[in-house]
Amino acid sequence: MSSDKAQITPAPIEDEKVLHEHIDAPTLEAGHGKRTANHQLDDAARLLAEAGGHVEYSHADGKRVLRMIDFYVCLPMCLTYFIQQMDKSSVSYAAVFNLQTETGLVGTQYSWLSSIVYVAQLVCQPLSSYALIVFPVKYWVIFNFAAWSIVTLCTSAAKNFTGLVIARLFLGMFEATILPSFILITQMWWLRREQSYRTIAYQIANSCAAIIGPLLSYAIGKAVSNGNVLRPYQGIFIFIGAISLAFVPLVAWLLPNSPTTARFLRKGNDRLIAIERLRENNTGTKTSKWKWEQFWETYKDPKTYMWAGMWFCAACPSGGIGAFGGLITKGFGFDTFTTILMQMPTGGIGIVALLLSIYITNRIKMRWPVLAVVTLFPIAGALGLTQVSHAYPGALMACYYVAYLFSAIQPLLISWCNLNAAGTTKRVVTTATMFGALTVGNIVGPQVYLSKEAPYYHTGLYVDIGCWCVEFILIVSMGFYLRHLNKKQEARRVAMGMPANIKDISIMSVAEAEAYKIELTEMMARSGFDMSHFNENSFDDMTDWENPNFMYVL
């Protein structure tokens, strides 16, 4: 390191000691008293202060630390999301193997097996949001991971609607925290230019589950279909639940709590580098204090309601087609095993769509145009499903695969949304609100697929088309609104004496950022400032409204 200050070793607060250090009660501000809860001593600003306030490091050191972060943080996130999607989709796989007949489901009972998962997630969101602030995120994730794995295993014992719906209720309760947890983890570890790729990475793992899940179900169904011990749907729940539980120890070993306690950052100045590199985000890492002023700001922010609308409109079709996709394609005239295999390309479609979309997004450095274009494809595909005769199964499958491009909307929306809020409480509450809208959409989605309309499900498809049309309007509106907010932020900086037309370094490539820092340093010097002034609020847990240096990502 070029700086002697960077050689200061912070006080040891490693993961292995974290349980002994979780003894302080977080303060709930704004006169709401105190609640006793363990929390993590993860004060990034304190560690940097001990190192002199700033850490110099080489480009090679930054890349080396980033590679470690990707291995120890992104990899377990991908594994967890992959397993979670298989567990959640197990009922859809089982449906193709006559789950309804075997367990005596009638009317809308099958729809409720999907919806009840999201009812539980919606109810559990307040607890999950609070837990993400006051508890170490690693242990919260691992606890829920192990719990839902056991629930999936136990679902095999259910032989009627009551047993199935209870199991699915508990599955939803324990899965409720995963997406909010991963959004927070992503914000804690990566620069905004890096976050999109990591978000897409674990969403691609979701798409991989859509390929491997049907293949495993096909094999399991074949293996037990001629036996007398297990029914095919029971074999699916047992096998997927067992795989899920087997991955828990591996994820527990890999996943850290935060940059300030991760064991893999013990060498040299790696911990300080991991924290320092986040300075450009102007969002901080994580604080263990619940701040009521940030809570109320979230619900005064128009963005919150626009995001919520977009998440609902993305989730409603996803919930419906996710639950009924197998039954829709089975209605084209395929047998059980062919129907299972015909679901496998949907995972590949999702992967290709995500990779292409995120590549274009990072090239043009704007999210909303790409999202808007992607939204048009499922509208066209779903219209085709309502208009093409069932005498043409090939054409119907083509329409179904085009419509399945909807699977790229939600991941792209997540990667966009989590770039546009700052402040720990505000980020967590924003995510919880978005997730609440998502769960409501997933509850409604299966309910509009009416069993009396099988195998056409026109009501469900028309509702999905309407949701995607509203989604398109909201995406375009948000793009223009964020542009307006950036102009207001620029006016605030100019009023403080800072230069106008400052660009967002955090979404540039590494080479672009390094070149622009030289230009920005000269601009700041002409205005009487140095670069430290530009990012001086990075670790102050300020919201995007409070921090004039925050820039919104279009």
C-alpha positions in Angstrom: 0.0 0.0 0.0 1.2 3.5 -0.7 -0.3 5.0 2.4 1.1 4.3 5.9 -2.3 4.9 7.3 -3.6 2.0 5.4 -1.5 -0.3 7.4 -3.5 0.3 10.6 -5.1 -2.9 11.7 -8.7 -2.5 12.9 -10.0 -4.0 16.1 -10.8 -7.7 15.5 -14.5 -8.3 15.0 -14.4 -11.4 13.0 -17.4 -13.7 12.3 -16.3 -16.3 14.8 -16.6 -13.7 17.6 -19.8 -12.1 16.4 -22.1 -14.1 18.7 -20.2 -12.9 21.7 -20.4 -9.3 20.5 -24.1 -9.2 19.9 -25.0 -7.8 23.2 -25.9 -4.1 22.5 -29.5 -3.1 22.2 -30.1 -1.0 19.1 -31.8 2.3 19.7 -35.1 3.1 17.9 -34.8 6.8 17.3 -37.4 9.6 17.3 -38.7 8.9 20.8 -39.8 5.4 20.3 -37.7 4.0 23.2 -35.6 0.9 23.0 -36.0 -2.7 21.9 -33.6 -5.3 23.0 -32.1 -7.3 20.1 -28.7 -8.5 19.2 -27.0 -6.7 16.4 -23.7 -6.7 14.5 -20.9 -4.2 15.1 -20.4 -3.4 11.4 -19.6 0.3 11.5 -17.6 0.8 8.3 -17.0 4.5 9.1 -15.3 3.6 12.4 -12.9 1.2 10.7 -12.0 3.7 8.0 -11.5 6.4 10.7 -9.0 4.1 12.5 -7.2 3.8 9.2 -7.0 7.6 8.8 -10.2 8.1 7.0 -9.0 7.0 3.6 -7.2 3.9 2.2 -5.1 3.9 -0.9 -4.9 0.7 -2.9 -3.9 -0.5 -6.3 -6.2 -1.6 -9.1 -4.8 -5.1 -8.8 -5.6 -5.2 -5.1 -9.1 -4.0 -5.8 -9.7 -6.7 -8.4 -8.2 -9.3 -6.0 -10.6 -8.3 -3.3 -13.5 -8.3 -5.7 -12.8 -11.8 -6.8 -12.9 -13.0 -3.2 -16.2 -11.2 -2.6 -17.7 -12.8 -5.7 -16.6 -16.2 -4.5 -17.6 -15.9 -0.8 -20.7 -13.8 -1.3 -22.1 -14.1 -4.8 -21.6 -17.9 -5.1 -23.6 -18.8 -1.9 -26.3 -16.3 -3.0 -26.6 -18.1 -6.3 -26.8 -21.5 -4.7 -29.4 -20.4 -2.2 -31.6 -18.7 -4.9 -31.3 -21.8 -7.1 -32.4 -24.1 -4.3 -35.2 -21.7 -3.2 -36.7 -21.6 -6.7 -36.7 -25.4 -6.9 -38.4 -25.7 -3.5 -41.0 -23.2 -4.4 -41.6 -24.7 -7.8 -41.9 -28.2 -6.5 -45.7 -28.0 -6.3 -45.8 -26.9 -10.0 -43.7 -30.0 -11.0 -45.9 -32.2 -8.8 -49.0 -30.8 -10.5 -48.0 -32.4 -13.8 -47.8 -35.7 -12.0 -51.5 -35.5 -11.1 -51.1 -33.9 -7.7 -54.7 -32.6 -7.8 -56.1 -36.1 -8.4 -53.8 -37.9 -5.9 -54.7 -35.4 -3.1 -58.3 -34.7 -4.0 -57.9 -31.0 -4.8 -61.0 -29.4 -6.2 -62.0 -25.9 -7.5 -59.4 -23.2 -6.7 -57.6 -25.3 -4.1 -54.6 -25.8 -6.4 -54.4 -22.1 -7.0 -54.3 -21.5 -3.3 -51.2 -23.8 -2.9 -49.3 -21.1 -4.9 -51.0 -18.0 -3.4 -50.7 -19.1 0.2 -46.9 -19.0 -0.1 -47.1 -15.3 -0.9 -49.8 -14.6 1.7 -47.3 -15.9 4.3 -44.5 -13.8 2.8 -46.6 -10.7 2.9 -47.6 -11.2 6.6 -43.9 -11.9 7.5 -42.4 -8.9 5.8 -42.4 -6.5 8.8 -40.6 -9.1 10.9 -38.2 -9.8 8.1 -37.4 -6.1 7.6 -36.7 -5.5 11.3 -34.6 -8.7 11.5 -32.4 -7.6 8.5 -31.4 -4.4 10.4 -30.8 -5.8 13.9 -29.6 -9.4 13.2 -26.5 -10.6 11.4 -27.8 -11.2 7.9 -25.9 -14.5 7.5 -27.5 -16.2 10.4 -30.9 -14.9 9.5 -30.5 -16.4 5.9 -29.1 -19.7 7.1 -31.9 -20.2 9.7 -34.6 -19.7 7.1 -32.8 -21.7 4.5 -32.6 -24.8 6.8 -36.2 -24.3 7.9 -37.8 -24.2 4.4 -35.7 -27.2 3.4 -37.2 -29.2 6.2 -40.7 -27.9 5.3 -40.2 -29.1 1.7 -39.2 -32.6 2.9 -42.3 -32.7 5.2 -44.6 -31.7 2.3 -44.3 -35.2 1.0 -46.4 -36.4 4.0 -49.4 -34.3 3.0 -52.2 -36.3 1.4 -54.9 -33.7 1.2 -55.5 -30.0 0.8 -55.2 -29.2 4.5 -51.8 -30.8 4.8 -50.5 -29.2 1.6 -51.7 -25.7 2.4 -50.2 -25.8 5.9 -46.8 -26.9 4.4 -46.9 -24.2 1.8 -47.8 -21.6 4.4 -44.7 -22.5 6.4 -42.6 -22.5 3.2 -43.7 -19.0 2.4 -42.9 -17.8 6.0 -39.3 -19.0 5.8 -38.7 -18.0 2.2 -40.1 -14.4 2.8 -36.7 -13.0 3.8 -34.5 -14.3 0.9 -35.0 -11.7 -1.8 -34.9 -8.7 0.6 -31.8 -10.2 2.3 -30.1 -10.6 -1.0 -30.9 -7.0 -2.1 -29.4 -5.7 1.1 -26.3 -8.0 0.8 -25.8 -6.8 -2.8 -25.9 -3.1 -1.7 -23.5 -3.9 1.2 -20.7 -5.5 -0.9 -20.6 -4.2 -4.5 -20.3 -0.9 -6.4 -23.4 0.2 -8.3 -21.6 -0.6 -11.6 -21.1 -4.2 -10.2 -24.5 -4.7 -8.6 -26.5 -5.3 -11.8 -24.3 -8.2 -12.8 -24.4 -9.8 -9.3 -28.2 -9.4 -9.1 -28.5 -11.0 -12.5 -26.1 -13.8 -11.4 -28.4 -15.1 -8.7 -31.4 -14.5 -11.0 -29.8 -16.6 -13.6 -29.4 -19.3 -10.9 -33.2 -19.0 -10.7 -33.5 -19.7 -14.4 -31.1 -22.6 -14.1 -33.6 -24.1 -11.6 -36.2 -23.8 -14.3 -34.0 -26.1 -16.5 -32.7 -28.5 -13.9 -35.9 -28.7 -11.8 -38.1 -30.2 -14.5 -35.3 -32.6 -15.5 -35.0 -33.9 -11.9 -38.8 -34.1 -11.7 -38.9 -36.1 -14.9 -36.3 -38.5 -13.5 -38.0 -38.8 -10.1 -41.4 -39.3 -11.7 -40.1 -42.0 -14.0 -38.4 -43.7 -11.1 -41.3 -44.0 -8.7 -44.3 -44.1 -11.2 -44.3 -47.9 -11.2 -43.6 -48.4 -7.6 -46.0 -48.9 -4.6 -44.0 -47.1 -1.9 -44.2 -43.5 -3.0 -46.4 -41.5 -5.3 -44.6 -39.4 -7.9 -45.5 -36.1 -6.2 -44.1 -37.4 -2.8 -40.8 -38.4 -4.5 -40.4 -34.9 -5.9 -40.9 -33.2 -2.5 -38.5 -35.6 -0.7 -35.8 -35.4 -3.3 -35.8 -31.6 -3.8 -36.1 -31.1 0.0 -33.1 -33.4 0.6 -31.0 -31.6 -1.9 -31.9 -28.2 -0.4 -31.0 -29.4 3.2 -27.6 -30.7 1.9 -26.6 -27.3 0.7 -27.2 -25.5 4.0 -23.7 -26.3 5.5 -21.9 -25.2 2.4 -23.7 -21.8 2.2 -23.2 -21.4 6.0 -19.5 -21.9 5.6 -19.2 -19.5 2.6 -21.5 -16.6 3.4 -20.2 -13.7 5.6 -22.2 -11.2 7.6 -20.7 -7.9 6.3 -17.5 -6.4 5.0 -16.5 -5.4 8.5 -16.6 -9.0 10.0 -15.9 -11.3 7.0 -13.2 -13.9 7.8 -11.9 -14.0 4.2 -10.9 -10.3 4.5 -8.5 -10.8 7.4 -5.3 -10.6 5.3 -3.5 -7.3 5.3 -5.7 -4.4 4.3 -8.3 -6.4 2.5 -11.1 -5.5 4.9 -10.4 -1.7 4.5 -10.2 -2.1 0.7 -13.6 -3.8 0.6 -15.1 -0.9 2.6 -13.2 1.9 0.8 -14.3 0.7 -2.6 -17.9 1.3 -1.6 -17.4 5.0 -1.1 -18.5 5.9 -4.7 -22.0 4.5 -4.0 -22.9 7.1 -1.5 -25.2 4.6 0.1 -23.0 3.3 3.0 -22.9 -0.4 4.0 -25.2 -1.2 7.0 -26.1 0.2 10.3 -27.8 -1.6 13.1 -30.1 1.3 14.1 -33.7 1.6 13.0 -34.3 5.2 12.0 -37.9 6.3 12.0 -37.2 9.4 10.0 -36.0 7.2 7.2 -39.0 5.0 7.6 -41.4 7.9 7.1 -39.3 9.4 4.3 -39.8 6.2 2.4 -43.5 6.6 2.3 -43.3 10.3 1.4 -41.2 9.4 -1.6 -43.3 9.0 -4.8 -40.8 6.5 -6.1 -41.9 4.0 -3.5 -45.4 3.8 -5.0 -44.2 3.7 -8.6 -41.8 0.9 -7.7 -44.6 -0.9 -5.9 -46.8 -0.6 -8.9 -44.1 -2.0 -11.2 -43.4 -4.9 -8.9 -47.0 -5.8 -8.6 -47.5 -5.7 -12.4 -44.4 -7.9 -12.9 -45.4 -10.4 -10.2 -49.0 -11.0 -11.1 -48.3 -12.6 -14.5 -45.3 -14.4 -13.0 -47.4 -15.9 -10.2 -50.0 -17.1 -12.6 -47.9 -18.5 -15.3 -45.4 -19.9 -12.7 -48.2 -21.9 -11.2 -50.1 -22.8 -14.4 -47.4 -22.9 -17.0 -47.2 -26.7 -16.9 -51.0 -27.1 -17.1 -51.1 -24.6 -20.0 -48.6 -26.5 -22.1 -50.2 -29.8 -21.1 -53.4 -28.4 -22.6 -51.6 -28.2 -26.0 -52.0 -31.9 -26.2 -48.7 -33.2 -24.7 -48.4 -36.1 -22.3 -47.1 -35.7 -18.7 -43.4 -36.4 -19.4 -43.3 -34.3 -22.6 -45.0 -31.4 -20.7 -42.2 -31.5 -18.1 -39.5 -31.5 -20.7 -41.2 -28.7 -22.6 -40.7 -26.5 -19.6 -36.9 -26.8 -19.7 -36.3 -24.2 -22.5 -38.0 -21.5 -20.4 -34.9 -21.5 -18.2 -32.6 -21.0 -21.2 -34.8 -18.2 -22.5 -34.6 -16.5 -19.1 -30.8 -16.8 -19.0 -30.3 -15.5 -22.6 -32.8 -12.6 -22.0 -31.1 -11.6 -18.8 -27.5 -11.7 -20.2 -28.4 -9.8 -23.3 -30.5 -7.2 -21.4 -27.9 -6.5 -18.7 -25.2 -6.2 -21.4 -27.2 -3.6 -23.3 -28.1 -1.9 -20.0 -24.5 -1.5 -19.0 -23.4 -0.3 -22.5 -26.0 2.5 -22.6 -25.9 3.1 -18.8 -29.7 3.3 -18.6 -32.2 0.8 -17.3 -35.6 2.0 -18.3 -35.3 1.7 -22.2 -34.2 -1.9 -22.0 -36.9 -2.8 -19.5 -39.6 -1.1 -21.6 -38.6 -3.1 -24.7 -38.4 -6.4 -22.8 -42.0 -5.8 -21.6 -43.3 -5.7 -25.1 -42.4 -9.3 -25.8 -44.7 -11.1 -23.2 -47.5 -8.9 -24.4 -47.1 -10.2 -27.9 -46.6 -13.8 -26.7 -49.7 -13.8 -24.4 -51.9 -12.3 -27.2 -50.8 -15.2 -29.4 -51.8 -17.7 -26.8 -55.3 -16.2 -26.7 -55.7 -16.2 -30.5 -53.9 -19.2 -31.9 -56.0 -22.4 -32.2 -55.1 -25.4 -30.1 -54.9 -27.4 -33.4 -51.4 -25.8 -33.8 -49.4 -26.9 -30.7 -46.1 -25.8 -32.3 -47.3 -22.3 -32.8 -48.7 -22.2 -29.3 -45.4 -23.3 -27.8 -43.6 -20.6 -29.8 -46.1 -18.0 -28.3 -45.5 -19.5 -24.9 -41.7 -19.1 -25.2 -42.0 -15.5 -26.4 -44.3 -14.7 -23.5 -41.8 -16.3 -21.1 -39.5 -13.4 -21.7 -41.5 -11.9 -18.8 -39.1 -13.8 -16.6 -36.4 -11.1 -17.3 -38.6 -8.2 -16.1 -38.5 -8.9 -12.4 -34.7 -9.4 -12.2 -34.0 -6.2 -14.2 -36.5 -4.4 -12.1 -34.7 -5.5 -8.9 -31.3 -4.4 -10.2 -32.8 -1.0 -11.1 -34.8 -0.4 -7.9 -32.0 -1.2 -5.5 -29.7 1.4 -7.1 -32.0 4.3 -6.3 -32.3 4.4 -2.6 -29.8 5.2 0.2 -29.9 4.9 4.0 -30.1 1.5 5.7 -33.6 1.8 7.1 -34.9 3.5 3.9 -33.3 0.8 1.7 -34.7 -2.0 3.8 -38.2 -0.5 4.1 -38.2 0.3 0.3 -37.3 -3.3 -0.4 -39.9 -4.6 2.0 -42.6 -2.4 0.4 -41.6 -3.7 -3.1 -41.6 -7.2 -1.9 -45.0 -6.6 -0.3 -46.3 -5.5 -3.7 -44.6 -8.5 -5.3 -46.3 -10.9 -2.9 -49.7 -9.4 -3.5 -49.1 -9.8 -7.2 -48.1 -13.4 -6.7 -51.2 -14.0 -4.6 -53.5 -12.5 -7.2 -51.8 -14.1 -10.2 -52.9 -17.7 -9.7 -56.4 -16.7 -8.7 -57.3 -15.3 -12.1 -56.5 -18.6 -13.8 -59.9 -20.2 -13.5 -60.1 -23.9 -13.5 -63.4 -23.8 -15.5 -61.4 -22.2 -18.4 -58.8 -25.0 -18.6 -56.8 -25.5 -20.7 -57.2 -22.0 -22.3 -57.2 -19.8 -19.2 -58.1 -16.7 -21.2 -59.1 -14.6 -18.2 -55.6 -15.1 -16.6 -53.8 -14.3 -19.9 -55.9 -11.1 -20.4 -55.1 -10.0 -16.9 -51.4 -10.6 -17.5 -51.5 -8.6 -20.7 -53.1 -5.7 -18.8 -50.4 -5.9 -16.1 -47.6 -5.7 -18.7 -49.2 -2.7 -20.4 -49.4 -0.8 -17.1 -45.8 -2.0 -16.4 -44.6 -0.4 -19.6 -46.3 3.0 -18.8 -44.8 3.0 -15.2 -41.3 2.1 -16.5 -41.3 5.0 -19.0 -42.7 7.4 -16.3 -40.0 6.4 -13.8 -37.3 7.0 -16.3 -38.4 10.6 -16.8 -39.0 11.1 -13.1 -35.5 10.0 -12.2 -34.1 12.3 -14.8 -36.0 15.2 -13.1 -34.7 14.2 -9.7 -31.1 14.2 -11.0 -31.6 17.8 -12.2 -32.7 18.8 -8.8 -29.7 17.1 -7.2 -27.4 18.9 -9.6 -29.0 22.2 -8.6 -28.4 21.4 -4.9 -24.7 20.8 -5.6 -24.3 23.9 -7.7 -25.9 25.9 -4.8 -23.2 24.5 -2.6 -20.5 25.8 -5.0 -19.7 22.4 -6.6 -19.4 22.0 -10.4 -22.4 21.3 -12.6 -22.7 18.3 -14.9 -20.9 15.8 -12.6 -21.3 12.3 -13.9 -22.1 9.1 -11.8 -18.8 7.3 -11.4 -20.4 4.3 -9.7 -22.0 3.1 -12.9 -19.0 3.6 -15.1 -16.6 0.8 -16.1 -13.4 0.7 -14.2 -11.4 2.3 -17.0 -14.0 5.0 -17.5 -14.1 5.7 -13.8 -10.4 6.1 -13.5 -10.2 8.5 -16.4 -13.1 10.5 -15.2 -11.7 10.8 -11.7 -8.8 12.8 -13.1 -11.2 15.1 -14.9 -13.5 15.4 -11.8 -10.5 16.2 -9.6 -9.7 19.2 -11.8 -13.3 20.3 -11.9 -13.6 20.1 -8.1 -10.3 22.0 -7.6 -11.5 24.8 -9.9 -14.5 25.1 -7.5 -12.3 25.1 -4.4 -12.9 21.5 -3.3 -11.0 18.3 -3.3 -12.3 14.8 -4.1 -12.8 13.9 -0.5 -15.5 16.5 -0.3 -17.5 14.8 -3.1 -17.9 11.5 -1.2 -17.7 12.8 2.3 -21.2 11.5 3.2 -20.7 8.0 1.8 -20.7 6.3 5.2 -23.0 8.6 7.1 -26.2 6.5 6.5 -27.8 9.4 4.7 -30.8 8.9 2.4 -30.9 9.8 -1.2 -33.0 12.9 -0.2 -30.5 14.0 2.4 -27.3 13.5 0.4 -26.8 16.0 -2.5 -24.1 13.8 -4.0 -26.4 10.9 -4.5 -27.2 10.3 -8.2 -30.2 8.4 -9.5 -29.7 5.6 -12.0 -32.0 5.9 -15.1 
